[in-house]
Amino acid sequence: MISRIREVRKTKGLTLDDVAKRCNPPTTAQTIGRLETGMRTLSLDWLNRIADALAVDSAELLALPDQDELPVAAMLDHKGAHALKKTEAIAQPTIETDMVALRVKSSIGDYRAGDDVWLSRRAPDQYAAALNRDILVPRPAGRFLFGRLIGREGDMIQILPLGSGARQQVVKDPEWIGVAVRLVRSL
C-alpha cells in the first residue's frame, strides 16, 4: 500500500504541523512525517484520522495498483507554464458512496454547457460546512434548486440561484443537499 498523504497535504498547501493539529485527537508533525514516509505503519485508524484532517476521502490517500494515474507534464502559475522539479501524477478521482451528478445543459453563472458537476450528498447536520458553496437541493415533485448556500437559520436554508438578477430562495428542512466538489469540463 503506497501512501499519497504528502502529495495531498502539499496540494492543499498544509504543513506537517497543520495536519497534526487538525487530527482528532491532535498529534505531532513528526508522527505525520513518519506516516507519510512509511517509517511508521499506516493503520486504518491513522488513515481515517489524516483523511478527516485533510478533509478528503480516505481512498484519496492511497495509491492503489489498479488505479490509473495521469502524469503531470507542467505546472501553470501567474508566470506561465513551467517544468516540474520532480515527477508528479494525478490519480483518477474517487467516487464517494453517496455522490450524485448534475449535468449542465446551458451555460449559467460559472458553469458552461456540457459541464458535469459532481456533488457530495450531505445530511442536515453537515449543512453549515457547505456555506458559500454551490449546492443542489431536492424539492417536492421531482424538482431541484441549484445555487450558492448563503445562510442557514434553524431548519431553513437560504440559496442564491445562479445568474444575474436572481432572488434568494428559502427552503425549509430539505432531506439532503448535494455540495459541488468536482467540475468535469471538456475543452
CORPE-V313083 format. One record per run of one state. SS is the DSSP state (@ for helix, = for strand, . for the rest). FROM is the first residue (numbers start at 1). TO is the last residue. Records with the same first field share a line. If there is no record, write none. Layout:
SS=FROM-TO + FROM-TO
This chain:
.=1-1 + 4-4 + 12-15 + 23-28 + 38-43 + 55-57 + 64-68 + 72-73 + 78-79 + 84-88 + 92-98 + 104-107 + 109-110 + 112-115 + 123-123 + 131-133 + 139-139 + 143-143 + 154-155 + 162-167 + 173-176 + 185-187
==2-3 + 62-63 + 69-71 + 74-77 + 80-83 + 89-91 + 99-103 + 108-108 + 111-111 + 116-122 + 134-138 + 144-153 + 156-161 + 168-172 + 177-184
@=5-11 + 16-22 + 29-37 + 44-54 + 58-61 + 124-130 + 140-142
